[in-house]
Amino acid sequence: MFRNMFPIVICAAFLGVPALTGCEKKVSEETTTVRKSDGTVSQQKTETTRNPDGTVTEKKTERTNNP
């Protein structure tokens, strides 16, 4: 009986959890890169996602590389 039940439990764990919780949907993604005269590279990334409950989240990331 355990041999028959084990694959069913594993499949339910991998398929059932994402179906119940939902997942984020990426609405937009924008990346801007600026190179200054002193060689510094600045990269700004804006990512907008829609959550399963209908709310919209905007995440901004800024990264600077100095030579």
Phi and psi in radians as a Rosetta constraint file:
Dihedral C 1 N 2 CA 2 C 2 CIRCULARHARMONIC -1.111 0.35
Dihedral N 2 CA 2 C 2 N 3 CIRCULARHARMONIC -0.635 0.35
Dihedral C 2 N 3 CA 3 C 3 CIRCULARHARMONIC -1.134 0.35
Dihedral N 3 CA 3 C 3 N 4 CIRCULARHARMONIC -0.548 0.35
Dihedral C 3 N 4 CA 4 C 4 CIRCULARHARMONIC -1.412 0.35
Dihedral N 4 CA 4 C 4 N 5 CIRCULARHARMONIC -0.562 0.35
Dihedral C 4 N 5 CA 5 C 5 CIRCULARHARMONIC -1.428 0.35
Dihedral N 5 CA 5 C 5 N 6 CIRCULARHARMONIC -0.553 0.35
Dihedral C 5 N 6 CA 6 C 6 CIRCULARHARMONIC -1.024 0.35
Dihedral N 6 CA 6 C 6 N 7 CIRCULARHARMONIC -0.868 0.35
Dihedral C 6 N 7 CA 7 C 7 CIRCULARHARMONIC -1.109 0.35
Dihedral N 7 CA 7 C 7 N 8 CIRCULARHARMONIC -0.573 0.35
Dihedral C 7 N 8 CA 8 C 8 CIRCULARHARMONIC -1.174 0.35
Dihedral N 8 CA 8 C 8 N 9 CIRCULARHARMONIC -0.728 0.35
Dihedral C 8 N 9 CA 9 C 9 CIRCULARHARMONIC -1.159 0.35
Dihedral N 9 CA 9 C 9 N 10 CIRCULARHARMONIC -0.719 0.35
Dihedral C 9 N 10 CA 10 C 10 CIRCULARHARMONIC -1.130 0.35
Dihedral N 10 CA 10 C 10 N 11 CIRCULARHARMONIC -0.789 0.35
Dihedral C 10 N 11 CA 11 C 11 CIRCULARHARMONIC -1.102 0.35
Dihedral N 11 CA 11 C 11 N 12 CIRCULARHARMONIC -0.702 0.35
Dihedral C 11 N 12 CA 12 C 12 CIRCULARHARMONIC -1.132 0.35
Dihedral N 12 CA 12 C 12 N 13 CIRCULARHARMONIC -0.628 0.35
Dihedral C 12 N 13 CA 13 C 13 CIRCULARHARMONIC -1.164 0.35
Dihedral N 13 CA 13 C 13 N 14 CIRCULARHARMONIC -0.726 0.35
Dihedral C 13 N 14 CA 14 C 14 CIRCULARHARMONIC -1.388 0.35
Dihedral N 14 CA 14 C 14 N 15 CIRCULARHARMONIC -0.558 0.35
Dihedral C 14 N 15 CA 15 C 15 CIRCULARHARMONIC -1.682 0.35
Dihedral N 15 CA 15 C 15 N 16 CIRCULARHARMONIC -0.562 0.35
Dihedral C 15 N 16 CA 16 C 16 CIRCULARHARMONIC -1.323 0.35
Dihedral N 16 CA 16 C 16 N 17 CIRCULARHARMONIC -0.693 0.35
Dihedral C 16 N 17 CA 17 C 17 CIRCULARHARMONIC -1.117 0.35
Dihedral N 17 CA 17 C 17 N 18 CIRCULARHARMONIC -0.870 0.35
Dihedral C 17 N 18 CA 18 C 18 CIRCULARHARMONIC -1.108 0.35
Dihedral N 18 CA 18 C 18 N 19 CIRCULARHARMONIC -0.556 0.35
Dihedral C 18 N 19 CA 19 C 19 CIRCULARHARMONIC -1.194 0.35
Dihedral N 19 CA 19 C 19 N 20 CIRCULARHARMONIC -0.608 0.35
Dihedral C 19 N 20 CA 20 C 20 CIRCULARHARMONIC -1.387 0.35
Dihedral N 20 CA 20 C 20 N 21 CIRCULARHARMONIC -0.679 0.35
Dihedral C 20 N 21 CA 21 C 21 CIRCULARHARMONIC -1.534 0.35
Dihedral N 21 CA 21 C 21 N 22 CIRCULARHARMONIC -0.406 0.35
Dihedral C 21 N 22 CA 22 C 22 CIRCULARHARMONIC 1.373 0.35
Dihedral N 22 CA 22 C 22 N 23 CIRCULARHARMONIC -3.096 0.35
Dihedral C 22 N 23 CA 23 C 23 CIRCULARHARMONIC -2.588 0.35
Dihedral N 23 CA 23 C 23 N 24 CIRCULARHARMONIC 2.868 0.35
Dihedral C 23 N 24 CA 24 C 24 CIRCULARHARMONIC -1.369 0.35
Dihedral N 24 CA 24 C 24 N 25 CIRCULARHARMONIC 2.546 0.35
Dihedral C 24 N 25 CA 25 C 25 CIRCULARHARMONIC -1.993 0.35
Dihedral N 25 CA 25 C 25 N 26 CIRCULARHARMONIC 2.173 0.35
Dihedral C 25 N 26 CA 26 C 26 CIRCULARHARMONIC -1.331 0.35
Dihedral N 26 CA 26 C 26 N 27 CIRCULARHARMONIC 2.067 0.35
Dihedral C 26 N 27 CA 27 C 27 CIRCULARHARMONIC -1.505 0.35
Dihedral N 27 CA 27 C 27 N 28 CIRCULARHARMONIC -0.821 0.35
Dihedral C 27 N 28 CA 28 C 28 CIRCULARHARMONIC -2.693 0.35
Dihedral N 28 CA 28 C 28 N 29 CIRCULARHARMONIC 2.742 0.35
Dihedral C 28 N 29 CA 29 C 29 CIRCULARHARMONIC -2.536 0.35
Dihedral N 29 CA 29 C 29 N 30 CIRCULARHARMONIC 2.248 0.35
Dihedral C 29 N 30 CA 30 C 30 CIRCULARHARMONIC -2.320 0.35
Dihedral N 30 CA 30 C 30 N 31 CIRCULARHARMONIC 2.273 0.35
Dihedral C 30 N 31 CA 31 C 31 CIRCULARHARMONIC -2.149 0.35
Dihedral N 31 CA 31 C 31 N 32 CIRCULARHARMONIC 2.283 0.35
Dihedral C 31 N 32 CA 32 C 32 CIRCULARHARMONIC -2.170 0.35
Dihedral N 32 CA 32 C 32 N 33 CIRCULARHARMONIC 2.227 0.35
Dihedral C 32 N 33 CA 33 C 33 CIRCULARHARMONIC -2.087 0.35
Dihedral N 33 CA 33 C 33 N 34 CIRCULARHARMONIC 2.268 0.35
Dihedral C 33 N 34 CA 34 C 34 CIRCULARHARMONIC -2.201 0.35
Dihedral N 34 CA 34 C 34 N 35 CIRCULARHARMONIC 2.239 0.35
Dihedral C 34 N 35 CA 35 C 35 CIRCULARHARMONIC -1.908 0.35
Dihedral N 35 CA 35 C 35 N 36 CIRCULARHARMONIC 2.130 0.35
Dihedral C 35 N 36 CA 36 C 36 CIRCULARHARMONIC -1.572 0.35
Dihedral N 36 CA 36 C 36 N 37 CIRCULARHARMONIC 2.937 0.35
Dihedral C 36 N 37 CA 37 C 37 CIRCULARHARMONIC -1.166 0.35
Dihedral N 37 CA 37 C 37 N 38 CIRCULARHARMONIC -0.423 0.35
Dihedral C 37 N 38 CA 38 C 38 CIRCULARHARMONIC -1.492 0.35
Dihedral N 38 CA 38 C 38 N 39 CIRCULARHARMONIC 0.080 0.35
Dihedral C 38 N 39 CA 39 C 39 CIRCULARHARMONIC 1.645 0.35
Dihedral N 39 CA 39 C 39 N 40 CIRCULARHARMONIC -0.043 0.35
Dihedral C 39 N 40 CA 40 C 40 CIRCULARHARMONIC -1.290 0.35
Dihedral N 40 CA 40 C 40 N 41 CIRCULARHARMONIC 2.330 0.35
Dihedral C 40 N 41 CA 41 C 41 CIRCULARHARMONIC -1.947 0.35
Dihedral N 41 CA 41 C 41 N 42 CIRCULARHARMONIC 2.161 0.35
Dihedral C 41 N 42 CA 42 C 42 CIRCULARHARMONIC -1.996 0.35
Dihedral N 42 CA 42 C 42 N 43 CIRCULARHARMONIC 2.228 0.35
Dihedral C 42 N 43 CA 43 C 43 CIRCULARHARMONIC -2.154 0.35
Dihedral N 43 CA 43 C 43 N 44 CIRCULARHARMONIC 2.210 0.35
Dihedral C 43 N 44 CA 44 C 44 CIRCULARHARMONIC -2.036 0.35
Dihedral N 44 CA 44 C 44 N 45 CIRCULARHARMONIC 2.308 0.35
Dihedral C 44 N 45 CA 45 C 45 CIRCULARHARMONIC -2.233 0.35
Dihedral N 45 CA 45 C 45 N 46 CIRCULARHARMONIC 2.238 0.35
Dihedral C 45 N 46 CA 46 C 46 CIRCULARHARMONIC -2.086 0.35
Dihedral N 46 CA 46 C 46 N 47 CIRCULARHARMONIC 2.189 0.35
Dihedral C 46 N 47 CA 47 C 47 CIRCULARHARMONIC -2.214 0.35
Dihedral N 47 CA 47 C 47 N 48 CIRCULARHARMONIC 2.213 0.35
Dihedral C 47 N 48 CA 48 C 48 CIRCULARHARMONIC -1.974 0.35
Dihedral N 48 CA 48 C 48 N 49 CIRCULARHARMONIC 2.224 0.35
Dihedral C 48 N 49 CA 49 C 49 CIRCULARHARMONIC -2.219 0.35
Dihedral N 49 CA 49 C 49 N 50 CIRCULARHARMONIC 2.639 0.35
Dihedral C 49 N 50 CA 50 C 50 CIRCULARHARMONIC -1.891 0.35
Dihedral N 50 CA 50 C 50 N 51 CIRCULARHARMONIC 2.164 0.35
Dihedral C 50 N 51 CA 51 C 51 CIRCULARHARMONIC -1.461 0.35
Dihedral N 51 CA 51 C 51 N 52 CIRCULARHARMONIC 2.851 0.35
Dihedral C 51 N 52 CA 52 C 52 CIRCULARHARMONIC -1.058 0.35
Dihedral N 52 CA 52 C 52 N 53 CIRCULARHARMONIC -0.479 0.35
Dihedral C 52 N 53 CA 53 C 53 CIRCULARHARMONIC -1.470 0.35
Dihedral N 53 CA 53 C 53 N 54 CIRCULARHARMONIC 0.034 0.35
Dihedral C 53 N 54 CA 54 C 54 CIRCULARHARMONIC 1.731 0.35
Dihedral N 54 CA 54 C 54 N 55 CIRCULARHARMONIC -0.147 0.35
Dihedral C 54 N 55 CA 55 C 55 CIRCULARHARMONIC -1.353 0.35
Dihedral N 55 CA 55 C 55 N 56 CIRCULARHARMONIC 2.696 0.35
Dihedral C 55 N 56 CA 56 C 56 CIRCULARHARMONIC -1.965 0.35
Dihedral N 56 CA 56 C 56 N 57 CIRCULARHARMONIC 2.276 0.35
Dihedral C 56 N 57 CA 57 C 57 CIRCULARHARMONIC -2.051 0.35
Dihedral N 57 CA 57 C 57 N 58 CIRCULARHARMONIC 2.327 0.35
Dihedral C 57 N 58 CA 58 C 58 CIRCULARHARMONIC -2.020 0.35
Dihedral N 58 CA 58 C 58 N 59 CIRCULARHARMONIC 2.192 0.35
Dihedral C 58 N 59 CA 59 C 59 CIRCULARHARMONIC -2.052 0.35
Dihedral N 59 CA 59 C 59 N 60 CIRCULARHARMONIC 2.190 0.35
Dihedral C 59 N 60 CA 60 C 60 CIRCULARHARMONIC -1.979 0.35
Dihedral N 60 CA 60 C 60 N 61 CIRCULARHARMONIC 2.317 0.35
Dihedral C 60 N 61 CA 61 C 61 CIRCULARHARMONIC -2.231 0.35
Dihedral N 61 CA 61 C 61 N 62 CIRCULARHARMONIC 2.343 0.35
Dihedral C 61 N 62 CA 62 C 62 CIRCULARHARMONIC -2.209 0.35
Dihedral N 62 CA 62 C 62 N 63 CIRCULARHARMONIC 2.293 0.35
Dihedral C 62 N 63 CA 63 C 63 CIRCULARHARMONIC -2.302 0.35
Dihedral N 63 CA 63 C 63 N 64 CIRCULARHARMONIC 2.356 0.35
Dihedral C 63 N 64 CA 64 C 64 CIRCULARHARMONIC -2.183 0.35
Dihedral N 64 CA 64 C 64 N 65 CIRCULARHARMONIC 2.255 0.35
Dihedral C 64 N 65 CA 65 C 65 CIRCULARHARMONIC -1.946 0.35
Dihedral N 65 CA 65 C 65 N 66 CIRCULARHARMONIC 2.134 0.35
Dihedral C 65 N 66 CA 66 C 66 CIRCULARHARMONIC -1.719 0.35
Dihedral N 66 CA 66 C 66 N 67 CIRCULARHARMONIC 2.407 0.35
